[in-house]
Amino acid sequence: MAKKKIYLSCPTMHGEEQEFIQEAFDTNWVAPLGPNVNAFEKEIADYVGISHASALSAGTAAIHLALKILGITQGDIVFVPTLTFSASCNPVIYEQATPVFVDSERDTWNMDPEALKRAFEKYPDVKAVIVVHLYGTPAKLDEIMEICSAHHVPVIEDAAESLGSIYKGKHTGTFGEIGIYSFNGNKIITTSGGGMLVAEKEEYTKKATFLATQARDAARHYQHSSIGYNYRMSNIVAGIGRGQLLHLEEHKAIKKDIYRQYGEAFKDIPEITLNPLNQDGDANCWLTCMTIAPGCGVTPNQVMDVLEEENIESRPIWKPMHLQPVFEEYDFITVNGSKKENGELASVAEDIFDRGLCLPSDIKNTPEDMELIIKTVRKCFGK
Ligand SMILES: *Cc1c(COP(=O)(O)O)cnc(C)c1O
């Protein structure tokens, strides 16, 4: 018999989603506008405690529009953490702007404020900074926000992975000029695909919605003074989101418990360290990750192979952007210097990538599934 598949992170539906969709069908709101879209925007804004939101087709679209709204254009420099998913920085390229990658620190795996300071020294005319909260762990926002505001440079918070994560009492995604969330299939809540742009300034979310609906001027005839996009969320998709949002806190509680269980299960194996959670925060624990101590003879690939034999899904840590062939030409800054001046640099991000992997963190995994995952990982370390 084929072994049951154990997932990394996949959608968990509850039933209410279907009711919101049914309502959309019943009222024939099957379009990229409608009551679910407006309600979902308000509900997300209320949940994270921000004034305004614009519902979009993807988190990537939200990052793209955030850059447009902040006026990022050809040749502008934008700082992006190197340790992230490519969607954090692809939109910088869409606008023909120039990403400069910044190394991680070890306390949260996110953008290192010290490396960020060096980046500002080298590129004082930077136009925006994208901050990511990787795997749900909040970045060192106090330090980062202080550095960026001292330079009067706006922050875009890529909170695609951290919806529901708190930093010093406030939701991630609400610290920057603009925040973005993703509802892709594997995120903590999903709409199958979708995103949200949030801001305190209503002009930003209005502009996002305007650009996302083909940038049509206020005129009866079809008049356009700027280039638009087809980036709006549909009313069906928003219905799924409204149903999911009712269960976000529950998802977070289970994800946090998964992290706790792994911590407990591996505490006698000094070679294993879980991904850090920011002491000043309350992470949503979207994915639990682990790193393996150097020189112990076990590699992430070995662990992933052994898990795969049991039909257990795991995956590598995001491969740093400065190591991607497509971003080869761009600079990379660490606390020790810059790639363009110093050549290849040892980095925290690369070390995490080399030694890390993501463990199954699906909230539907049963106690038996968890037991099998844990047993399989332990076996790799001779336990
Ligand atoms: C998922 C993700 C995105 C992109 O979101 P989509 O909704 O898939 O476009 C952006 N940044 C990070 C860090 C992500 O994990």
The ligand as a MOL file (V3000), in Angstrom:
LIG
                    3D

  0  0  0     0  0            999 V3000
M  V30 BEGIN CTAB
M  V30 COUNTS 15 15 0 0 0
M  V30 BEGIN ATOM
M  V30 1 C 4.3680 33.8080 -0.9750 0
M  V30 2 C 5.2970 34.9320 -0.9120 0
M  V30 3 C 5.1570 36.0560 -1.7460 0
M  V30 4 C 4.2420 36.1000 -2.9160 0
M  V30 5 O 2.9200 35.9770 -2.6680 0
M  V30 6 P 1.9440 35.4270 -3.8340 0
M  V30 7 O 0.5900 35.6430 -3.2730 0
M  V30 8 O 2.2830 33.9860 -4.0240 0
M  V30 9 O 2.2000 36.2360 -5.0550 0
M  V30 10 C 6.0000 37.1400 -1.5400 0
M  V30 11 N 6.9300 37.1230 -0.5990 0
M  V30 12 C 7.1180 36.0660 0.1990 0
M  V30 13 C 8.1740 36.1480 1.2520 0
M  V30 14 C 6.3370 34.9210 0.0610 0
M  V30 15 O 6.5420 33.8610 0.8450 0
M  V30 END ATOM
M  V30 BEGIN BOND
M  V30 1 1 1 2
M  V30 2 1 2 3
M  V30 3 2 2 14
M  V30 4 1 3 4
M  V30 5 2 3 10
M  V30 6 1 4 5
M  V30 7 1 5 6
M  V30 8 2 6 7
M  V30 9 1 6 8
M  V30 10 1 6 9
M  V30 11 1 10 11
M  V30 12 2 11 12
M  V30 13 1 12 13
M  V30 14 1 12 14
M  V30 15 1 14 15
M  V30 END BOND
M  V30 END CTAB
M  END
